[in-house]
Amino acid sequence: MTVQAPIPPPLLIGCAAGFSGDRTDAAGPVVDTLIARLAEGPAGQRAFLIFETLAERTLALAQLRRRADPEAGYEPLLDAMLRPVLARCLAHGIRIVSNFGAANPRAAARHIARMARELGQPAPRIAVVEGDDLSSPAHQALLRAELGAALDGLRIVSANAYIGAEPIAAALDAGAQIVVCGRVADPSLTVGPAMSHFGWAADDWEVLGRATMAGHLLECGAQVCGGYFADPGFKDVPGLAEVGFPIAEIAADGQCTVGKSAGTGGCVSEATVKEQLLYEVHDPAAYLTPDVVADITEAEVQAVGTDRVRLSGVRGHARPSRYKVNVCHEGGWLAEGEISYAGPRAEARARLAAEVLRQRLQGLTLRVDLIGAISILADDAGRALAATPDGGARDVRLRVAATHAERAQAERLGREAMALYTCGPAGGGGVRCTLTPRLNTLSCLLPRDAVPVRFELLESAA
């Protein structure tokens, strides 16, 4: 007689950050809610807290910080995000998974270990996931084999593969309480804990596809709770100033229900979930991740209570054979200058100022925006797709920008913008100029076996 293993209880995963620079007070209500639900839930239920803090160029900026300081290069808000909740997470068995390691996961792990000691906690078991970083000279031949002459003359700042959930799951299976990653795919922060909790195989495409879309709903933080959704009078969201962050309940078959932290503002509705479900999805039948190709063409979204929405019907197909890799490189300089005009004929004066700059800055291609009259709907060449009907805006801020490979050439823009104070036209004020190093990006695909991934469990993270 075959005895079936008991089905593990649903897994709880709360998200407390959707990007680097997100609110640092989001984790508290999420952890409070997770603790309450663990107390009320069945035996064997587990909870995770995830922080998603990387965007496409965040890693390049982190690499630049690491160049300046070998102990830097991880999420700069790590302490502010994690310290308020770390002790409670450890005390209640809430495990933490994040990509806040950025360009220096080991340094992040050491920082967390110090944080735990300062909070009077026993040394947590911290795992570091590695293999995504392809920035070293040893990887140049690998990148060149895919990018060829496109790499000629470039000064690479960072190169990272979007790796998947397997090393996260393996680290959790090995007993890690905290898993620190660099560039893993955003949904993998959710898929890894689900694989570990439910014992899913790495080729169980259906459940991996469902968990991936659960992770996709969580990865942008408050966005699915009404944050980025809000549009007053059209899509009203209550309590936006105190918007909550999401919590997903994932079942053993991968189906999920999404809610938010208790006592917070915002809302989780069929509409917020649908918007987030389609966010950055180029093909609903084939959402490519390193873990699975998810298919949402038959997905169903259904409200099952106040601020509770169930996602079902997601399918999964075999994962891609290659990893996506982003290569960031130095891209010259971005110069920006701004000046304000107000009152009668303000828009005409701003347009005249822009024309003065065009004539003075020969050799630079300028981007001109008239903020308050036309900016977002103009293009880089200054051609307006829409404009004020009479061209008579009375409160206009002129913004002019240009890029150039040489710093000295880019600096010309700031000097000329400053000169508008007295060189005309009349009534300009509030000049502000900036000069910023620019980062550009190339992307390619690399065979999975060319990017070996691994984890290491650091018992003391010393």
C-alpha positions in Angstrom: 0.0 0.0 0.0 1.4 3.4 -1.0 1.2 6.1 1.5 1.0 9.6 0.0 3.1 12.3 1.6 1.0 15.0 3.2 0.5 18.1 1.2 2.4 21.0 2.7 0.3 23.9 3.9 0.2 27.1 1.7 3.3 29.2 1.7 3.2 32.9 2.7 5.5 35.4 0.9 5.5 39.1 1.7 7.3 41.7 -0.4 8.8 44.8 1.3 10.6 46.5 -1.6 10.0 46.8 -5.3 13.2 48.6 -6.3 16.4 50.2 -4.8 15.2 53.4 -3.2 11.8 52.1 -2.2 10.2 53.0 1.2 12.2 51.7 4.1 9.2 51.5 6.5 7.3 49.0 4.3 8.6 45.8 6.0 7.1 46.4 9.4 3.5 46.0 8.5 4.3 43.1 6.2 6.2 41.3 9.0 3.4 42.0 11.5 0.9 40.5 9.1 3.0 37.4 8.4 3.5 36.8 12.2 -0.2 37.0 12.8 -1.1 34.7 9.9 1.6 32.1 11.1 0.0 32.1 14.5 -3.4 31.5 13.0 -2.3 29.1 10.3 -1.8 25.3 10.2 1.2 23.5 11.6 4.1 23.5 9.2 3.2 26.8 7.5 6.2 28.9 6.5 6.6 32.5 5.7 9.2 34.5 3.7 10.0 38.1 3.4 11.5 39.2 0.1 13.1 42.5 -1.0 13.4 43.2 -4.7 16.0 46.0 -5.1 17.5 45.7 -8.5 16.7 47.4 -11.8 18.6 47.1 -15.1 21.3 49.6 -14.3 21.3 49.4 -10.5 24.1 46.8 -10.7 26.3 49.1 -12.7 26.0 51.8 -10.1 26.7 49.2 -7.4 29.9 48.2 -9.2 31.0 51.8 -9.3 30.5 52.0 -5.6 32.4 48.8 -5.1 35.3 50.2 -7.1 35.5 53.1 -4.7 35.1 50.9 -1.6 35.6 47.1 -1.6 33.1 46.8 1.2 30.4 48.6 -0.6 28.4 47.7 -3.7 25.3 46.2 -2.1 21.9 47.9 -1.5 22.7 51.3 0.2 19.4 51.2 2.1 20.0 47.7 3.4 20.3 48.8 7.0 17.3 51.0 6.9 15.2 48.3 5.3 16.2 45.3 7.3 17.3 46.4 10.8 13.7 47.3 12.0 12.4 43.8 11.3 15.5 41.4 11.4 15.1 40.3 15.0 11.4 39.6 14.6 11.9 37.6 11.5 14.6 35.5 13.1 12.4 35.0 16.3 9.4 33.9 14.3 11.1 31.8 11.7 10.4 34.2 8.8 13.2 33.6 6.3 14.5 36.4 4.1 15.4 36.2 0.4 16.6 39.2 -1.5 18.8 40.5 -4.4 20.0 43.3 -2.2 23.5 41.8 -2.5 23.8 43.6 -5.9 27.5 43.7 -6.9 28.8 42.5 -3.5 26.6 39.8 -1.9 29.4 38.7 0.5 29.8 42.2 1.9 26.0 42.4 2.3 26.0 39.1 4.2 28.7 40.4 6.5 26.7 43.6 7.1 23.6 41.5 8.0 25.7 39.4 10.4 27.0 42.5 12.2 23.4 43.9 12.3 22.2 40.7 14.0 25.0 40.9 16.6 24.2 44.5 17.3 20.6 43.5 17.8 21.6 40.7 20.3 20.6 37.9 18.0 22.4 34.6 17.5 24.4 34.5 14.3 21.9 33.7 11.5 22.7 31.2 8.8 23.3 33.3 5.7 23.7 32.0 2.3 25.3 33.9 -0.6 24.2 33.1 -4.2 26.9 33.7 -6.8 27.6 33.1 -10.5 25.6 36.0 -12.0 28.6 38.4 -12.0 30.4 38.2 -15.4 32.3 41.5 -15.0 35.8 40.2 -14.5 38.4 40.0 -17.3 38.1 36.2 -17.2 34.6 36.5 -18.8 35.6 38.8 -21.6 36.1 36.0 -24.1 32.6 34.6 -23.2 30.9 38.0 -23.8 32.9 38.7 -27.0 31.8 35.3 -28.4 28.2 36.6 -28.3 28.6 40.4 -28.8 31.6 40.5 -31.1 32.7 43.9 -32.4 30.0 45.6 -30.3 32.4 45.4 -27.4 35.2 47.1 -29.2 36.4 50.2 -27.3 33.9 49.8 -24.5 34.8 50.2 -20.8 32.6 47.7 -19.1 31.2 48.6 -15.7 29.1 45.5 -15.1 28.0 42.3 -16.7 25.4 40.1 -15.1 23.3 37.1 -16.0 19.7 36.8 -14.9 20.0 33.5 -13.0 17.1 31.6 -11.5 15.6 30.0 -8.4 17.5 26.8 -8.1 20.4 28.0 -6.0 18.0 29.9 -3.8 16.0 26.7 -3.2 19.2 24.7 -2.6 20.4 27.3 0.0 17.1 27.1 1.8 17.2 23.3 1.8 20.6 23.6 3.4 19.1 25.5 6.3 19.7 29.2 5.3 17.6 31.7 7.2 18.7 34.5 4.9 19.6 34.2 1.3 21.6 37.1 -0.3 21.6 37.2 -4.1 23.0 39.5 -6.8 21.2 39.5 -10.2 18.6 36.8 -10.0 15.4 37.3 -12.0 12.8 39.1 -10.0 10.2 36.3 -9.9 12.8 33.8 -8.8 12.9 35.4 -5.4 9.4 33.8 -4.9 10.0 30.7 -7.0 13.0 29.6 -4.9 11.1 29.6 -1.5 8.2 27.7 -3.2 10.5 25.1 -4.7 12.1 24.5 -1.3 8.8 24.5 0.7 6.9 22.2 -1.7 9.8 20.1 -2.9 9.1 20.9 -6.6 11.4 19.6 -9.2 13.2 22.1 -11.4 11.3 20.8 -14.5 7.8 20.8 -13.0 6.8 23.5 -15.5 3.2 24.0 -14.5 3.8 24.8 -10.9 6.9 26.8 -11.7 4.9 28.9 -14.2 2.3 29.6 -11.6 4.8 30.5 -8.9 6.6 32.7 -11.4 3.5 34.8 -12.0 2.9 35.0 -8.2 6.4 36.4 -8.0 5.7 38.7 -10.8 2.7 40.1 -8.8 5.0 40.7 -5.8 8.1 42.0 -7.4 7.1 45.6 -7.8 6.0 46.0 -4.2 3.2 48.5 -3.7 2.4 48.6 -7.4 -0.1 45.7 -7.1 -1.6 47.3 -4.0 -2.7 50.4 -5.9 0.5 52.5 -5.8 1.4 52.8 -9.5 -2.2 52.0 -10.3 -3.7 55.2 -8.8 -5.3 57.8 -11.1 -7.7 60.1 -9.2 -11.2 60.3 -10.5 -10.6 57.3 -12.8 -8.9 54.7 -10.6 -9.2 55.9 -7.1 -7.1 54.3 -4.4 -7.8 54.9 -0.7 -5.1 55.8 1.8 -2.3 56.1 -0.8 0.0 57.8 1.6 0.1 54.7 3.7 -0.1 52.2 0.8 0.5 48.6 1.9 2.8 46.1 0.4 1.7 42.7 -1.0 1.5 39.2 0.6 1.0 36.1 -1.6 -0.4 32.8 -0.4 0.9 30.0 -2.7 -0.7 26.6 -2.6 1.0 23.3 -3.3 -0.2 23.3 -6.9 1.2 26.8 -7.5 -2.0 28.7 -7.5 -1.9 31.9 -5.5 -4.0 34.5 -3.7 -2.6 38.0 -3.3 -3.5 40.4 -0.5 -1.7 43.2 1.4 -0.3 44.0 4.8 -3.0 44.6 7.4 -3.9 48.0 8.6 -2.4 49.8 5.6 -3.9 51.9 2.7 -4.2 51.0 -0.9 -6.2 48.2 -2.3 -5.8 44.8 -4.0 -8.5 44.3 -6.6 -9.0 42.4 -9.9 -7.9 45.6 -11.7 -4.7 46.1 -9.8 -3.8 42.5 -10.3 -4.5 42.5 -14.0 -2.4 45.6 -14.5 0.6 44.1 -12.6 0.1 40.7 -14.3 0.6 42.4 -17.7 3.4 44.7 -16.6 6.5 44.2 -18.8 5.1 41.1 -20.4 5.8 41.2 -24.1 4.1 37.9 -25.0 1.3 36.6 -22.7 1.9 33.1 -24.1 5.6 33.2 -23.4 6.9 35.2 -20.4 10.5 34.2 -20.4 12.4 33.7 -17.2 15.4 31.5 -16.3 13.1 29.1 -14.4 10.2 28.6 -16.8 8.3 30.1 -19.7 5.1 31.2 -18.2 1.8 31.3 -20.2 -1.0 33.6 -18.9 -3.3 33.4 -22.0 -5.8 31.3 -19.9 -5.2 33.1 -16.6 -8.2 34.0 -14.5 -8.3 36.8 -11.8 -11.0 36.6 -9.2 -11.7 38.7 -6.1 -12.2 36.3 -3.1 -12.6 38.8 -0.3 -11.7 42.4 0.7 -8.2 43.1 -0.7 -7.8 39.4 -1.7 -7.5 38.3 -5.3 -6.9 34.8 -6.6 -4.8 34.1 -9.7 -5.4 30.8 -11.5 -5.1 29.2 -14.9 -1.4 30.0 -15.5 0.5 27.4 -17.5 4.2 26.7 -17.7 6.6 25.5 -20.4 10.2 24.4 -20.6 12.6 27.1 -19.6 14.9 28.8 -22.1 18.3 27.2 -22.8 20.2 30.4 -22.3 20.5 33.2 -19.7 19.9 36.8 -20.5 22.9 39.0 -19.8 23.1 42.8 -19.4 26.4 44.5 -20.0 26.6 48.1 -18.8 29.4 50.3 -20.0 30.6 53.8 -19.7 28.6 56.0 -22.1 30.1 59.5 -21.8 28.4 62.3 -20.0 24.9 63.7 -19.6 24.6 67.4 -19.2 21.4 69.1 -18.1 20.4 72.7 -17.6 17.1 74.2 -16.4 15.7 77.7 -16.1 12.2 79.0 -15.4 10.1 81.7 -17.0 6.7 82.9 -15.7 4.1 85.5 -16.5 3.0 87.0 -19.9 4.8 85.4 -22.9 6.6 82.9 -20.6 6.4 80.1 -23.2 7.7 82.4 -26.0 10.6 83.5 -23.8 11.4 79.8 -23.0 11.3 78.9 -26.6 13.7 81.8 -27.5 16.1 80.7 -24.8 16.1 77.2 -26.2 16.9 78.6 -29.7 19.7 80.6 -28.2 21.2 77.5 -26.7 20.8 75.6 -30.0 22.8 78.3 -31.8 25.4 78.6 -29.1 26.0 74.8 -28.6 26.9 73.8 -32.1 28.2 70.2 -32.1 25.8 69.1 -29.4 22.5 67.5 -30.1 20.0 69.0 -27.7 16.9 67.6 -26.1 14.6 70.5 -25.2 11.6 70.2 -22.9 9.2 73.0 -21.9 8.0 71.7 -18.6 4.5 73.1 -18.0 3.9 73.4 -21.8 5.3 70.4 -23.6 7.8 67.8 -22.3 6.7 64.2 -22.0 4.9 64.3 -25.3 7.9 65.8 -27.2 10.6 63.7 -28.7 14.4 63.9 -28.5 14.6 66.1 -31.5 12.2 68.6 -30.0 9.3 67.8 -32.2 6.1 68.1 -30.2 3.4 65.4 -30.6 1.0 67.7 -28.7 1.2 71.3 -27.5 -0.8 73.9 -25.7 -3.5 75.2 -28.1 -2.2 78.8 -28.2 1.4 78.4 -27.1 0.6 80.7 -24.2 1.7 78.8 -21.1 2.5 81.2 -18.3 4.6 79.0 -16.1 7.3 77.2 -18.0 10.6 75.5 -16.9 13.0 75.1 -19.8 15.1 71.9 -19.6 17.9 71.3 -22.1 20.0 68.1 -22.1 22.8 66.7 -24.2 25.2 63.8 -24.2 28.8 63.7 -25.3 31.7 61.3 -25.0 34.0 64.1 -23.8 33.4 65.7 -20.5 34.7 69.1 -21.7 32.1 69.2 -24.5 29.2 68.3 -22.2 30.2 70.9 -19.7 29.5 73.6 -22.3 25.8 73.2 -21.8 25.9 74.1 -18.1 27.9 77.2 -18.8 25.6 78.4 -21.5 22.5 77.7 -19.4 23.9 79.7 -16.6 24.7 82.6 -18.9 21.0 83.0 -19.7 20.6 84.9 -16.5 21.8 88.1 -18.1 22.3 87.2 -21.7 18.5 86.8 -22.1 15.7 86.5 -22.8 14.1 88.5 -20.0 12.9 87.2 -16.7 14.7 83.8 -16.4 15.5 82.4 -13.0 16.3 79.4 -10.9 19.0 78.0 -13.1 20.2 74.5 -12.1 22.8 72.5 -14.0 24.1 68.9 -13.6 26.7 66.8 -15.2 26.3 63.0 -14.8 28.4 60.0 -16.0 26.2 58.1 -18.4 25.8 54.3 -18.5 24.7 52.4 -21.6 23.5 48.8 -21.9 24.1 45.9 -24.3 22.2 42.6 -23.9 23.0 39.1 -25.1 22.1 35.5 -24.4 24.6 33.0 -23.0 24.3 29.2 -22.7 23.3 28.1 -19.2 26.3 25.8 -18.8 28.6 28.8 -19.5 27.3 30.5 -16.3 27.8 28.1 -13.4 25.7 29.2 -10.4 26.3 28.2 -6.8 25.5 29.1 -3.2 27.7 29.1 -0.1 26.3 28.9 3.4 28.2 31.3 5.7 27.6 30.2 9.2 29.1 33.3 10.8 29.3 35.6 7.8 32.5 37.0 9.4 
